[in-house]
């Protein structure tokens, strides 16, 4: 039996982190089975410390041992596939009942509800092959309404143009950072966009219809609207492509801080951004990012 891997994203609100739960199924969605190692990894997330924990589901020895132990306690026989244990809905429920000692109660209950209403519902409806796409349908409807106010839906635009208009971005290194992130994700949007390839503008830059960004917009929203600044810390520390620009801004911020300037004064002086200058639908994402940046310097 050929199995297709699909991904579902669980938003761990306790540590502001996204986790992937893989579901394997037949191509038409039948016989969906959940990767138990993914469940154990989420439950082992420390609260509130260690939010940047990065481990491999298939390689982490501790996760493998715990998964095997819980399988034995639950008395289930999941399918073994590529070194992973795949459980159907009934097996998953039985397995999960023995995992309550792996995490804080809040996380255990939250993940359990998500698995039941999100993942298991898809499996029972033979929709497991759609994975994360199903969760995004309500977002796509909201996104379509938003972009219709900002763009001509028949006019193709670049990633940079989409970011600037959608989020009010104006700072070079922030725009560049998100442009690179979106470039990497847009390759995965090819299948979702019905095989539609990007066109090129006069400057040989890829351009897309505004609707084509729907696949990546939810992830960008998560980064740009939340209070999780791990991505910003990563850019400050390792953003090679924008290092010179960031270092220049850091020096200016440090100088103004020593002079006793307020955050608002610093942001306006360095980037010409105010709390009301870059508004998009009553939100100022650019100011919010810069405020976090100033506080980190």
Secondary structure, 3 states (H helix, E strand, C coil): CCCEEEEEEEEECCCCEEEEEEEEECCCCCCCEEEHHHHHHHHCCCCCCCCCCCCCCCCCHHHHHHHHHHHHHHCCCCEEECCEEEECHHHHHHHHCCCCCCCCHHHHHHHHHHHHHHHHHHHHCCCHHHCHHHHHHHHHHHHHHHHHHHCCCCCCEEHHHHHHHHHCCCCHHHHHHHHHHHHHHHCCHHHHCCCCCCEECCCCCEEECHHHHHHHHHHHHHHHHCCCCHHHHHHHHHCHHHHHHHHHHHHHHHHHHHCCCCHHHHHHHHHCCCCCCCCECCECHHHHHHHHHHHHC
